[in-house]
Amino acid sequence: MEKTVIVRGGGDIATGVVQKLHRAGLNVLILESEKPTAIRRSVALCEAVYDGIKTVEDITCKKIESLDELNECYSKGVVPLLIDPNGRSINELKPTAVIDAIIAKRNLGTNKNMAAITIALGPGFIAGEDVHAVIETKRGHDLGRILLKGQAEDNTGEPGEVAGESTRRVVYAPVAGIARHMKSIGDIVKQGDALLTISTTTEVTATIDGLLRGLIREGIEVSEGLKIADIDPRTDIDYQTISDKARCIGGAVLEAYYYLSGLQGEKQ
């Protein structure tokens, strides 16, 4: 389809990308897994997998069952989401561009042959080989930088620093099991407060004082070591709006899309 862009992944960073592309007038299709595990769920369009519809700011996303529903969504200004983790629909749709926004820190199969323009976020991809462009996702001076050769900075395993906090602001599952909430996204918590239980026997507590910005969906079966909560030491932020990081990366993707489109036009 003309000017159709597929975004692989619908988490909070991918949602920032989708908003920029959608606002620019492009037809966007999100491809997701059957059970996404985003924790910043208030700003993640992938929640449509569970609820059917998800709205973040001015973007509404609807879960669809087949590509036959695309035109209806686009006519209504709605972003469609299809469960297709392996990207099988890419060959059928033949989109203008494919954006890998899974943020898996490794390449799960995206390659330059998928579309005329391919862009990937973060480490795990080599620009010019795996994809046409890579976007730097690490906080700091180079956040949002467009790389046409080489790769993004390696994953350090440590979250970026926010208001003086880094590692402690992210909470990981100490054991495997089913998550049950004791707090909700948006709650102000103190260090030691119970956030959730895993399989009713293991209580997971807050690591710092702050705003509970992210919390794994209740009822999800989590694996040991999975990221399950995110506490922001800043308590005055709006947790229901797209983050500064996601907006920056989204803007870089949109710039890269049009820059690469221009390069292709010069070659023709």
C-alpha positions, 0 to 999 in steps of 0.5 A: 500500500502507498505510504504504508509503514509497518512498525514492529512492536507497540511498547512505549518507545514504539508508540512515540514513533507511531505518533510521529509517523501518523501525524505526518500522514503515513498509514501505520500498521503495528505488528505485535506479539500475542502477549506483549509485556510492556510496563509503561502500559498507560502510554503503550499502544500494544495494550490493544492486544488485550483490550481491543482498543487503546488510546494514547494522547491523540492516537487510537489503536485498534486490534485487527484480525486481518489485513482486510481491515486496514482501509477501514481503520485508515479511513477513520484515522485509527492505527491498526494493530495485528498480532504477527510477531514473525512479520509474515504480513510484511511480504503480503503488504509490501510496505514503503518502510519497516521500523523495528521498534521491538527494543530487544537489544538484538535483531529478531529478523528484520532485514533490508529486503523487507522494504525500500526503507528499513530502520531499527531502534537501538543495539543489535543492528548494523546500519548499511548491512542489516537495515538502512538506518539505526537510531541511537536509543541510549540517553545522553548526547547522542539520543536520537542520532541517525546512523547510516553506517555502524551500530548504536551503543552496546546495551550496558544492562543498566537503565539510563539515569533519571533525576539521579537514579538509574539501576534502582528505578527499574524493578525485576521479577525475583522469581517466575509466576503470575503477577498480581497488583498491590499498587497501580500505575500513577501511584506515589510509592515509598521505598519498601512499599509492596507493588505486586505479588508473584504467584501470591507467595513472593512480594515485590517492593519499591526500590526507591521513592517516586511515581509508579510509572510502569507496572506489568499487566496483572495476570501475566506470567512473568519469567525470573529477571523480567522487567516488571515495574518502573519507578520515576523519582520525579513525582510531578510528571504526567505518566499518561503522556509519551515520554521525552525519550520516546518523542525524541526517537520518534522524531528521529525515525520520521526524519530518517524516513524522509531522508532515506526517501530523498536518497532513493529519489536521487538514485532514480 
